[in-house]
Amino acid sequence: MRPPPHILVVNGIKVRRPVFVLAAPHSGADLVARALKRSPGFHVTVGRPAVTNVVYAFARRPSIVVRNEGAGASRVLRDALAEAWQIVPGACQECADACRAAAGLTGIGPCAPADTVARYGDASPDLLYSAPLLLRAFPDARFVQLIRDGRDVTADMMADPACMAWFKPVMLSEGTEFPNAFLGINRDEHVQRWKDMPAAGKCALRWRSAVRLNATLRRQLPHEQLLTLRYEELTASPAGAARKLSEFLESRVSKVALYSATAARPGSARPRLGAQDTRLVEKVAREELARLGYVPAAQP
């Protein structure tokens, strides 16, 4: 049973049908965030400390999410988002570079005039792992999930120091719980095997876990609350993706903002993996790659 709706007011505006972008790393969430941030009436944040601190705390300790059916955790996350969405002088100086870049912000902000905002949203990295809490906190929320070929994701993760930092032993604090969906570890007894695994395998596990969580959301949420887009679709047909987003959100979404000269072409990151890492990724995520139609590389 869902809890009674909570009326949240931010900047004098009731938060209705907020939009959350969910994806594995390097799967296109940044492109959708930019499109939403540059669309009339939207105030979308990316990586604000108030939100990311909570998201990663829950990712380390999944038991918090299910404790008391997530009642306390959902309130904490809702309050963190309310703080992040505040439009006050100087607030954008606290934003991550990705958030400022998505808005095209060169000054001190704010990135959205408070008197024009009608919809709120967030596209912070790894928000996917808090999806059940977001739904509890905002029962009318809209979710946009992004899917990309796990081999391209792995290649880009391995080139990203921020992603690779999560695999350092120092990041696995005593409070980290297992099993752990964020790391892609399904069982306690797999922890040592995970520690001994090459980086490509660890990245593949994170992608596999994200795909499984996205699949769970597809089964649980009605179609009017969830839209799935593929990275390959975003880059091949930005106009078509913008049309789908606009229809789903019932608001005009910027088509121009989805065009990006820096977006990698599908498959372009894959050669960086090399044959050995490619085979490992395809072994670890074989079922998910096949189910999503990503054809394995030709075997020598």
C-alpha positions as CSV (number, residue, x, y, z in Angstrom):
1,M,0.0,0.0,0.0
2,R,1.4,3.4,-1.0
3,P,1.6,6.1,1.7
4,P,-0.7,9.1,1.5
5,P,0.6,11.8,-0.8
6,H,2.9,14.3,0.8
7,I,2.5,17.9,-0.4
8,L,6.0,19.4,-1.0
9,V,6.3,23.1,-1.8
10,V,9.6,24.4,-3.1
11,N,10.1,28.0,-4.1
12,G,6.4,28.5,-3.5
13,I,5.5,25.8,-6.1
14,K,3.9,22.5,-5.3
15,V,6.1,19.6,-6.6
16,R,3.9,17.6,-8.9
17,R,5.1,14.8,-11.3
18,P,8.8,15.4,-10.7
19,V,11.1,13.8,-13.3
20,F,14.0,11.5,-12.4
21,V,16.6,10.2,-14.9
22,L,17.9,6.7,-14.1
23,A,20.9,5.0,-15.7
24,A,24.1,3.2,-15.3
25,P,27.2,5.4,-15.7
26,H,27.9,6.7,-19.1
27,S,24.5,5.7,-20.5
28,G,23.2,9.0,-21.7
29,A,21.7,10.5,-18.5
30,D,23.7,13.6,-19.1
31,L,22.1,14.2,-22.5
32,V,18.6,13.9,-21.1
33,A,19.5,16.1,-18.2
34,R,20.7,18.8,-20.6
35,A,17.6,18.6,-22.7
36,L,15.4,18.9,-19.6
37,K,17.4,21.7,-18.0
38,R,17.2,23.8,-21.2
39,S,13.4,23.2,-21.6
40,P,10.9,25.8,-20.5
41,G,9.4,25.3,-17.1
42,F,11.9,22.6,-15.9
43,H,14.3,22.9,-13.0
44,V,16.5,19.8,-13.0
45,T,19.5,19.3,-10.8
46,V,22.5,17.0,-11.3
47,G,24.9,15.9,-8.6
48,R,24.0,18.4,-5.9
49,P,25.8,17.3,-2.6
50,A,22.6,17.2,-0.6
51,V,21.3,14.5,-3.0
52,T,24.5,12.5,-3.8
53,N,25.5,12.2,-0.2
54,V,22.2,10.5,0.6
55,V,22.2,8.4,-2.6
56,Y,25.6,6.9,-1.9
57,A,24.9,6.4,1.8
58,F,21.9,4.3,0.8
59,A,24.0,2.5,-1.9
60,R,26.5,1.4,0.7
61,R,23.9,0.2,3.1
62,P,20.9,-1.2,1.2
63,S,19.2,-2.2,4.4
64,I,18.3,1.4,5.0
65,V,16.1,1.4,1.9
66,V,13.9,-1.4,3.1
67,R,13.9,-0.6,6.8
68,N,10.3,0.3,8.0
69,E,9.3,-0.1,4.3
70,G,11.6,2.8,3.4
71,A,9.5,5.4,5.3
72,G,12.4,7.2,7.0
73,A,14.7,6.9,4.1
74,S,12.2,8.3,1.6
75,R,11.7,11.4,3.9
76,V,15.4,12.0,4.0
77,L,15.7,11.8,0.2
78,R,12.7,14.0,-0.3
79,D,14.2,16.6,2.0
80,A,17.5,16.4,0.2
81,L,15.8,17.0,-3.1
82,A,13.8,19.9,-1.7
83,E,17.1,21.5,-0.6
84,A,18.7,20.9,-4.0
85,W,15.7,22.5,-5.8
86,Q,15.8,25.7,-3.9
87,I,16.4,28.7,-6.2
88,V,18.3,31.3,-4.2
89,P,21.2,33.6,-5.0
90,G,24.5,31.8,-5.2
91,A,22.9,28.3,-5.0
92,C,24.4,27.3,-8.4
93,Q,27.9,27.8,-7.1
94,E,27.4,24.6,-5.1
95,C,26.4,22.7,-8.2
96,A,28.6,20.0,-9.7
97,D,30.4,20.9,-13.0
98,A,28.1,18.5,-14.8
99,C,25.0,20.4,-13.6
100,R,26.4,23.8,-14.6
101,A,27.5,22.4,-18.0
102,A,24.0,20.9,-18.6
103,A,22.5,24.3,-18.0
104,G,25.1,26.1,-20.2
105,L,25.7,28.2,-17.1
106,T,28.8,30.5,-17.3
107,G,27.9,32.9,-14.5
108,I,26.9,32.4,-10.9
109,G,23.3,31.5,-11.8
110,P,20.6,30.7,-10.9
111,C,20.1,28.3,-13.9
112,A,16.3,28.7,-13.8
113,P,14.1,31.7,-12.9
114,A,11.9,30.7,-10.0
115,D,8.8,32.4,-11.5
116,T,9.0,30.2,-14.6
117,V,9.4,26.8,-12.9
118,A,6.5,24.3,-13.2
119,R,8.3,21.0,-13.0
120,Y,11.2,19.7,-10.9
121,G,13.6,16.8,-11.5
122,D,16.9,15.3,-10.8
123,A,19.5,13.4,-12.9
124,S,22.2,12.8,-10.4
125,P,24.6,9.9,-11.0
126,D,23.4,6.5,-9.6
127,L,20.0,7.8,-8.7
128,L,18.7,4.4,-10.0
129,Y,19.6,2.7,-6.7
130,S,17.2,4.9,-4.8
131,A,14.3,4.5,-7.3
132,P,12.0,2.7,-4.8
133,L,12.5,5.6,-2.3
134,L,11.8,8.2,-5.0
135,L,8.5,6.4,-5.8
136,R,7.5,6.3,-2.2
137,A,8.4,10.0,-1.7
138,F,6.7,11.1,-4.9
139,P,4.0,8.6,-5.9
140,D,3.2,10.6,-9.1
141,A,6.9,10.8,-10.2
142,R,7.9,10.2,-13.8
143,F,11.0,8.1,-14.5
144,V,13.2,8.2,-17.6
145,Q,15.6,5.2,-17.8
146,L,18.5,5.0,-20.2
147,I,20.0,1.8,-21.6
148,R,23.4,1.5,-23.5
149,D,25.5,-1.4,-24.7
150,G,27.4,-2.7,-21.7
151,R,30.6,-2.9,-23.6
152,D,30.6,0.8,-24.4
153,V,29.6,1.5,-20.8
154,T,32.5,-0.5,-19.5
155,A,35.0,1.1,-21.8
156,D,33.9,4.6,-20.7
157,M,33.8,3.7,-17.0
158,M,37.3,2.4,-17.2
159,A,38.4,5.7,-18.6
160,D,36.6,7.7,-15.9
161,P,38.5,8.1,-12.6
162,A,35.3,8.9,-10.7
163,C,33.8,5.6,-11.6
164,M,37.0,3.6,-11.0
165,A,37.4,5.2,-7.6
166,W,34.5,3.1,-6.3
167,F,36.6,-0.1,-6.8
168,K,39.4,1.0,-4.5
169,P,39.6,-0.9,-1.2
170,V,39.4,2.3,0.8
171,M,35.9,3.0,-0.7
172,L,34.6,-0.3,0.8
173,S,34.1,0.9,4.4
174,E,33.1,-1.2,7.3
175,G,29.6,0.0,6.8
176,T,29.3,-1.3,3.3
177,E,26.7,-4.1,3.2
178,F,26.5,-7.2,1.0
179,P,24.8,-8.2,-1.2
180,N,25.1,-4.8,-2.9
181,A,23.3,-3.8,-6.1
182,F,25.5,-0.7,-6.6
183,L,28.6,-2.9,-6.9
184,G,26.7,-5.7,-8.7
185,I,27.5,-8.3,-5.9
186,N,24.5,-10.6,-5.5
187,R,25.8,-12.8,-2.6
188,D,28.1,-12.3,0.4
189,E,30.3,-15.2,-0.7
190,H,31.0,-13.4,-4.0
191,V,32.8,-10.5,-2.3
192,Q,36.3,-12.0,-2.5
193,R,35.8,-13.1,-6.1
194,W,34.7,-9.5,-6.9
195,K,37.8,-8.1,-5.3
196,D,40.0,-10.3,-7.4
197,M,38.2,-9.5,-10.6
198,P,39.7,-7.3,-13.3
199,A,38.3,-3.8,-13.6
200,A,36.4,-4.7,-16.8
201,G,34.5,-7.4,-14.9
202,K,33.6,-5.0,-12.0
203,C,32.3,-2.4,-14.5
204,A,30.3,-5.1,-16.3
205,L,28.8,-6.2,-13.0
206,R,27.7,-2.6,-12.3
207,W,26.1,-2.4,-15.7
208,R,24.4,-5.8,-15.3
209,S,23.0,-4.8,-12.0
210,A,21.7,-1.5,-13.3
211,V,20.0,-3.3,-16.2
212,R,18.3,-5.7,-13.8
213,L,17.0,-2.8,-11.7
214,N,15.7,-1.1,-14.7
215,A,13.9,-4.3,-15.8
216,T,12.3,-4.5,-12.3
217,L,11.0,-1.0,-12.6
218,R,9.5,-1.8,-16.0
219,R,7.6,-4.7,-14.4
220,Q,6.4,-2.6,-11.5
221,L,5.5,0.8,-12.9
222,P,2.6,1.6,-15.2
223,H,3.6,2.9,-18.7
224,E,2.5,6.4,-17.9
225,Q,5.2,6.7,-15.2
226,L,8.2,5.1,-17.0
227,L,9.9,5.8,-20.3
228,T,12.8,3.7,-21.5
229,L,15.2,5.2,-24.0
230,R,18.4,3.7,-25.5
231,Y,21.6,5.7,-25.8
232,E,21.8,4.5,-29.4
233,E,18.4,6.0,-30.1
234,L,19.3,9.3,-28.5
235,T,22.4,9.7,-30.6
236,A,20.9,8.4,-33.9
237,S,17.6,10.4,-33.7
238,P,17.7,13.3,-31.2
239,A,14.5,14.7,-32.7
240,G,12.7,11.4,-32.2
241,A,13.9,11.1,-28.7
242,A,12.8,14.6,-27.9
243,R,9.4,13.8,-29.3
244,K,9.1,10.8,-27.1
245,L,10.2,12.7,-24.0
246,S,7.7,15.5,-24.8
247,E,4.8,13.1,-25.2
248,F,5.7,11.2,-22.1
249,L,6.2,14.3,-19.8
250,E,3.4,16.2,-21.5
251,S,5.7,19.2,-21.7
252,R,7.9,20.5,-24.5
253,V,11.5,19.1,-24.3
254,S,14.3,20.8,-26.2
255,K,15.2,19.0,-29.3
256,V,18.3,21.1,-29.9
257,A,19.8,20.3,-26.5
258,L,19.9,16.6,-27.4
259,Y,22.3,17.2,-30.2
260,S,25.8,16.9,-28.8
261,A,29.1,17.0,-30.7
262,T,30.8,15.3,-27.8
263,A,28.4,12.3,-27.5
264,A,30.2,9.1,-28.4
265,R,28.9,7.2,-31.4
266,P,27.5,3.8,-30.5
267,G,30.3,1.2,-30.6
268,S,33.0,3.8,-30.8
269,A,34.2,3.2,-27.2
270,R,34.3,-0.6,-27.5
271,P,37.7,-0.9,-29.3
272,R,39.4,0.5,-26.2
273,L,38.4,-2.6,-24.3
274,G,40.6,-5.0,-26.2
275,A,39.7,-8.6,-26.9
276,Q,40.3,-10.0,-23.4
277,D,38.2,-7.5,-21.6
278,T,35.5,-7.7,-24.3
279,R,35.3,-11.5,-23.7
280,L,35.1,-10.9,-19.9
281,V,32.3,-8.3,-20.2
282,E,30.3,-10.6,-22.6
283,K,30.7,-13.5,-20.1
284,V,29.7,-11.5,-17.1
285,A,26.7,-9.8,-18.7
286,R,25.8,-12.4,-21.3
287,E,22.1,-12.8,-20.5
288,E,21.5,-9.0,-20.3
289,L,23.4,-8.2,-23.5
290,A,21.4,-10.9,-25.4
291,R,18.1,-9.8,-23.9
292,L,18.7,-6.2,-25.0
293,G,19.8,-7.3,-28.5
294,Y,23.5,-6.3,-28.2
295,V,25.2,-8.8,-30.4
296,P,28.4,-10.4,-29.0
297,A,31.7,-9.6,-30.8
298,A,32.9,-12.2,-33.2
299,Q,35.0,-14.9,-31.5
300,P,38.5,-15.5,-33.0
